[in-house]
Amino acid sequence: MTTIADHDAYIAAAPEPFRPSLKRLRALLAHALPEAEEIVAYNMPGFKIDGSVVASYAAAWKEIQPALLAERHLRACRRNRGRRP
């Protein structure tokens, strides 16, 4: 298995039909979580705040799987709702 270095590399390695949606999901998460650091963990792109992974996404066989992982950071998403990147 190839190790993914960053979000750009992950999206570039994803199947072509998924790339526009992955780019859009990345932009939405980055906008909703402006204080988050982009990371790669377990070969999946994600976002980290205060040492905790709060969101990640992955291209699966036939779908894209977003995951919000830390409830305490969802308030940041709610504050930014309605403002599009």
Secondary structure, 3 states (H helix, E strand, C coil): CCCCCCHHHHHHHCCHHHHHHHHHHHHHHHHHCCCCEEEEECCEEEEEECCEEEEEEEECCCCEEEEECCHHHHHHHHHHCCCCC
